[in-house]
Amino acid sequence: MISSAAHRRPARPPRDDEQRLRARLRHISVAHPQWGWRKAHAIAVREGLVTNRKRTRRLWLAEGLERPPRVRKKRRIGSARHQRLHATRPDQLWALDFQVGVTAEGRQARFLNVIDEYTREALAPRAARSFTADATVAVLDELITGPGRRPEHIRMDNGPELTAHALVDWCRYSGVDAAYIDPASPWQNGVCESFNGR
């Protein structure tokens, strides 16, 4: 009995057009490492090397061509970024953050802390059941109009009350630069975090 292996036909050598297509795909992959097989296929179609998408994909995978995985960047809010800015004089940089606590009755209380990063002075430790953007703006207005102090920058996180139009508009009209930290990066507002931990 003849084995089935004897009936197998020898593998055909790649045709010239396939060799050209493989070479072109390799070249595209080297020249544009961020591209995938779809863009490479579009170029190969324009150059008349291929018409079938499945063939391009099969050869792309056979050649081991891959683009690096896409890394999603964290969404940033706000126009200014000063995570590495260090205060060198009073009122250059204020840090603002909220702290949440629970009263003896079991009700939530929020604390607004505004701290001068240079002097480490707590400018506005305020407590309330909740803080809206308007309430936050009122505290900042009180700090500026009362003692007459004005920061150049305010470092804060991306909480909803801090990215609301009321606070963004207040920063713009007051000439104060809103220095938002990156989302989920509380260490970038370390002065307030350290104060909250006391």
N, C-alpha and C positions, 0 to 999 in steps of 0.2 A: 504494500500500500504506500502510495506517495504522500509524503507529509504536505500539510497545507503551506508550509514555509517555501516549499519548492515551487508552488503555484504563484507566489507573490512576485509581482513585477518589481524590478529595481527602481529605486526612487529616481524620478527624472531630475536632471540638473535644472536649476532655476533658469527661466528664459531671460533673454537680454533685457526685455522691458521690465521684468521684475527686479533684475539686478540694478537697473538704473533707478527704479522707484525706491528700492531699499537704500541705495546710496544717497538719494535726494532726501529721504526721511532722516537719515543719520545726520546729514549736513544741516537740515532745518533744526533738529534737536540740539545740535551743538551751538548753532548761531542764536537760537532763541530758546533757552532752557525753560522758560516759563510757559511756553506754548504746549498744547496737547496735540493729539492726533487729528482733531477736527480742523484746527488752523493749518496743520501740515497738509491735510487732505485738500483744503481749499486752494492752497498754493500748487499742489500737484495737479489738480484739475485745470487750473489756469495754464499750467505749462504743458498740458496734454499728456501727462504721464499715467493718469488713471481716471476712471469715471465711477467706479464702485466704492462706496464708503466702507463696506464690510472688508473689502480687500485691503484698503489702506489701514484699517484698524488691526486686521490680522497681522499684517507685516510690521506695523508699529510695535505690537506686543511681541512678535517673534524676534525683533531686533533688541528687545529689552529696553525700549525707550520709554521713559516716564518723566513726567514733570514733577517737581518737588511738591509736597502737599501744601495746600493753601493754609496760611496761618491767619486766622481772623484777628483783626486788631480791635482792641477795646474802643468803644465809642467815646469820644471826648466831647465835653460840652464846654461852651465858653470860648472866648476869643484868645485869652491869655493863658500862658503856661509858665509858672515860675516855681516849679517844685524845688529847684536847686537854689533859689534866691534865699540868701541869708541876710537878716537885718543887721545893719551896721550902725544904726542910730535910732533913737526913739521915733515912733510914729511912721517909720518907713514901711513896716509890715505888721498888720494885725492878723491874728488867727481867730477864726470863728467856727464854733461847733456846737452841736446839741448833745445833751446828756439826758438819759431817761432814767427815772427812778420810780419807786412805788411808795405811796404814803402808808401810814399805819392802817388806814381804812381799806387798803388794797387798790386805791385809785392811782392811775398813772400821773406822774408829774414830769414835766420837761424843763430842763435848765439850758438857757442860752449863755454860753461863755464866750466873751470877746477878750482876747489877751494880746498885749503888745509883745511881739516876739523878742524884741531887744531887751526890754526892762523886765519881762515876765510879769508885768502888772496885770491883774484881772480888772479890766475896764468896766465890764458889764455882766456880772453874774446875776441873771434874771431867772425867776421861776414862774411857770404858768402851767395850766392843764394842757394847753397846746399852743404851738407857735405857728402862725401863718407867715407868709412872706411879708404881708403888711405890718404885722407885729414886729417882725425882725427889722424892717425898714424904720419903724418908729423908734426902736432902741438905738439904731445907728444914728438916726437924726438927733436924738437926745444927746448922744456922745459928742457929736460934732458941734451942735449949737450951744450946749451947756459949757463944758470946759474949753471949747474952741479948738479941739484937737481934730486933726484930719489925717488919715493914713494915706500913703501912696498906693498900697496894695492891701487887699484882704484875701488871705488864704482860706479856702473853704472847700467842702466836698460837693458832690453833685446831687444832694438831696433835693426833693421837689420844691421845698420852700426856699432853697438857695438858688435854684435855676429858674424860678418864676420870673415873669416879666417885671413884676414890681421891683424886685431886687436888682435885676439886670439894668432896668431903667434908672434906678437910684444911683447905681455905680456910674453909669454914663453921665448923668446930669451933675453928679457930685465931683466928677473928675477922679474917681477912685478906680483903680484897676482891679478887676475881679480875677484873682489867681486861683482857678479851680484845680484841685488835685485830680489825678486819674481815678476813674471808678474803681471801687474795691481796693483802694490803696491808702488806708488810714495812716500808715507810717509817714506819708508825705505831709501830714499835718501833725507832726509829733508833739509840738508844744501844747496844743489843745488836748491831744490824747493823753499826754502826761498829766496835765491839769485835771482832766476828767477822772483819771485813775486814783487821784488822792482821796 
